[in-house]
Amino acid sequence: MADGRIDAESFVNDVLPLEDWATGLDLVGKGRKVVFQVAGTGVR
């Protein structure tokens, strides 16, 4: 993008609630790109 922003959705494989951190770390160990969502926030 011309203004310096990136489209993060294009390289994120999984969005998990923060409570599933152990599962997320396991997925990261398998090469997946994981984003943790904090309770009360929405995915944009």
Contacts in CASP RR format, 6 or more apart in sequence:
PFRMAT RR
TARGET T0000
AUTHOR 0000-0000-0000
METHOD contacts of the structure
MODEL  1
MADGRIDAESFVNDVLPLEDWATGLDLVGKGRKVVFQVAGTGVR
1 7 0 8 1.000
8 35 0 8 1.000
11 33 0 8 1.000
12 33 0 8 1.000
12 34 0 8 1.000
12 35 0 8 1.000
13 27 0 8 1.000
13 32 0 8 1.000
13 33 0 8 1.000
13 34 0 8 1.000
14 24 0 8 1.000
14 27 0 8 1.000
14 32 0 8 1.000
14 33 0 8 1.000
14 34 0 8 1.000
14 35 0 8 1.000
15 34 0 8 1.000
15 35 0 8 1.000
15 36 0 8 1.000
15 37 0 8 1.000
15 43 0 8 1.000
16 23 0 8 1.000
16 24 0 8 1.000
16 27 0 8 1.000
16 34 0 8 1.000
16 35 0 8 1.000
16 36 0 8 1.000
16 37 0 8 1.000
17 36 0 8 1.000
17 37 0 8 1.000
17 39 0 8 1.000
18 36 0 8 1.000
18 37 0 8 1.000
18 38 0 8 1.000
18 39 0 8 1.000
19 39 0 8 1.000
20 36 0 8 1.000
21 36 0 8 1.000
24 32 0 8 1.000
24 34 0 8 1.000
24 36 0 8 1.000
25 34 0 8 1.000
27 34 0 8 1.000
28 34 0 8 1.000
37 43 0 8 1.000
END
